[in-house]
Amino acid sequence: MADRKTQGFTLIEILIVVGIIGLLASVLVTNLIGRAGQAKVDLASTQIRQLEQALEMYKLDNGRYPTEEQGLAALVREPSGEPVPRRYNPGGYVKRDSITDPWGMRYEYKKPGTHNPHSFDLFSVGPDGNEGGTDGASAITNWDEEPL
């Protein structure tokens, strides 16, 4: 008859190992979810900087920024309403999907800006969908400070 110690693992030992694997998996999933959220915030910040550059190129070509009514759509296709751009880039300034944030909302464009009164405010409402917020749920903006 075989010795009991050489027959294999007991049910208790298997349950302990499965429990440890489950605990490690939950920690890993929690960390990955947090990083995915931060990746979207980082992407939104990068897209805002790209939109800022596109708006500056629009201004260089046309002598002014798009109006608030023309909005960021003026970077995708030439506005038909007044004021008509003087030298609009035939290919536009950005792709259509560039004016939508990682959460599927359009970036907000205010001209003149409250925070940047001589140019424009550009922001995403962020993952929570509200202009305010704290931590990772706050809006992603092209300004650093509160208005004076």
C-alpha positions as CSV (number, residue, x, y, z in Angstrom):
1,M,0.0,0.0,0.0
2,A,1.3,3.4,-0.9
3,D,2.3,5.9,1.7
4,R,-0.4,8.5,2.3
5,K,2.2,11.4,1.9
6,T,3.0,10.4,-1.7
7,Q,-0.5,10.2,-3.0
8,G,-0.9,13.9,-3.9
9,F,-2.3,17.1,-2.6
10,T,-5.1,17.3,-0.1
11,L,-8.3,19.2,-0.8
12,I,-7.2,21.8,1.7
13,E,-3.9,22.4,0.0
14,I,-5.6,22.8,-3.4
15,L,-8.1,25.3,-1.9
16,I,-5.3,27.3,-0.4
17,V,-3.5,27.5,-3.7
18,V,-6.6,28.4,-5.6
19,G,-7.4,31.1,-3.0
20,I,-3.9,32.6,-3.4
21,I,-4.2,32.6,-7.2
22,G,-7.6,34.3,-7.0
23,L,-6.2,37.0,-4.6
24,L,-3.2,37.6,-7.0
25,A,-5.5,37.8,-10.0
26,S,-7.8,40.3,-8.3
27,V,-4.8,42.5,-7.4
28,L,-3.5,42.3,-11.0
29,V,-6.9,43.2,-12.5
30,T,-7.4,46.1,-10.2
31,N,-4.0,47.5,-11.2
32,L,-4.7,47.0,-14.9
33,I,-8.0,48.8,-14.7
34,G,-6.4,51.7,-12.9
35,R,-3.7,52.0,-15.6
36,A,-6.2,51.8,-18.4
37,G,-8.1,54.8,-16.9
38,Q,-4.8,56.7,-16.5
39,A,-3.9,55.9,-20.1
40,K,-7.2,57.5,-21.3
41,V,-6.4,60.6,-19.2
42,D,-2.9,60.8,-20.8
43,L,-4.3,60.3,-24.3
44,A,-6.8,63.2,-23.7
45,S,-4.0,65.5,-22.5
46,T,-2.0,64.6,-25.7
47,Q,-5.0,65.2,-27.9
48,I,-5.7,68.6,-26.3
49,R,-2.1,69.6,-27.0
50,Q,-2.5,68.5,-30.7
51,L,-5.8,70.4,-31.0
52,E,-4.0,73.5,-29.5
53,Q,-1.4,73.2,-32.3
54,A,-4.0,72.7,-34.9
55,L,-5.9,75.8,-33.7
56,E,-2.6,77.8,-33.8
57,M,-2.0,76.6,-37.4
58,Y,-5.6,77.6,-38.3
59,K,-4.9,81.1,-36.9
60,L,-1.6,81.4,-38.8
61,D,-3.4,80.5,-42.1
62,N,-6.6,82.5,-41.5
63,G,-5.6,85.3,-39.2
64,R,-7.9,84.3,-36.4
65,Y,-9.2,81.3,-34.4
66,P,-12.5,79.7,-35.4
67,T,-15.5,81.2,-33.6
68,E,-17.1,79.3,-30.8
69,E,-20.0,78.7,-33.2
70,Q,-17.7,77.2,-35.8
71,G,-16.0,75.2,-33.0
72,L,-13.5,72.4,-33.5
73,A,-15.4,71.2,-36.5
74,A,-13.6,74.0,-38.3
75,L,-10.4,72.0,-37.9
76,V,-12.0,69.1,-39.8
77,R,-13.7,70.9,-42.7
78,E,-13.9,74.4,-43.9
79,P,-16.6,76.5,-42.2
80,S,-19.3,77.8,-44.6
81,G,-20.6,80.6,-42.3
82,E,-19.1,83.9,-41.4
83,P,-16.3,84.7,-40.9
84,V,-15.1,82.7,-43.9
85,P,-11.5,81.5,-43.5
86,R,-9.0,83.3,-45.8
87,R,-6.6,80.4,-46.6
88,Y,-8.1,77.3,-45.2
89,N,-5.9,74.2,-45.5
90,P,-7.6,72.0,-48.1
91,G,-6.9,68.8,-46.1
92,G,-8.2,70.4,-42.8
93,Y,-6.1,70.5,-39.7
94,V,-7.1,67.3,-37.9
95,K,-9.0,64.1,-38.5
96,R,-12.6,63.9,-37.4
97,D,-11.9,61.5,-34.6
98,S,-9.4,63.9,-33.1
99,I,-12.2,66.2,-31.8
100,T,-13.7,63.4,-29.7
101,D,-12.1,62.5,-26.3
102,P,-11.3,58.9,-25.2
103,W,-14.7,58.7,-23.5
104,G,-16.6,59.4,-26.7
105,M,-17.5,63.0,-25.9
106,R,-16.5,66.0,-28.0
107,Y,-13.8,68.3,-26.7
108,E,-15.2,71.6,-25.5
109,Y,-14.0,74.8,-27.2
110,K,-14.6,78.2,-25.7
111,K,-13.5,81.3,-27.5
112,P,-12.6,83.7,-25.9
113,G,-11.7,81.5,-23.0
114,T,-12.4,82.2,-19.4
115,H,-9.0,80.8,-18.4
116,N,-7.2,82.0,-21.6
117,P,-9.1,85.3,-22.4
118,H,-6.7,86.2,-25.3
119,S,-7.1,82.8,-27.0
120,F,-9.4,79.9,-26.1
121,D,-10.2,77.3,-23.5
122,L,-10.1,73.7,-24.6
123,F,-11.1,70.8,-22.4
124,S,-12.5,67.3,-22.0
125,V,-15.0,66.8,-19.2
126,G,-13.1,63.6,-18.3
127,P,-14.2,60.2,-17.3
128,D,-17.0,61.4,-15.0
129,G,-18.6,63.6,-17.6
130,N,-18.5,66.7,-15.4
131,E,-16.4,69.8,-15.8
132,G,-15.4,69.7,-12.1
133,G,-14.1,66.7,-10.2
134,T,-11.1,65.5,-8.4
135,D,-8.2,63.1,-9.0
136,G,-8.6,61.1,-12.2
137,A,-12.2,62.1,-12.7
138,S,-11.5,65.8,-13.2
139,A,-11.7,67.6,-16.5
140,I,-8.6,67.6,-18.7
141,T,-7.8,71.2,-19.8
142,N,-5.4,73.5,-21.7
143,W,-5.0,75.7,-18.6
144,D,-3.1,75.2,-15.4
145,E,-4.7,77.7,-12.9
146,E,-8.1,78.9,-11.9
147,P,-9.2,82.2,-13.5
148,L,-8.3,85.4,-11.8
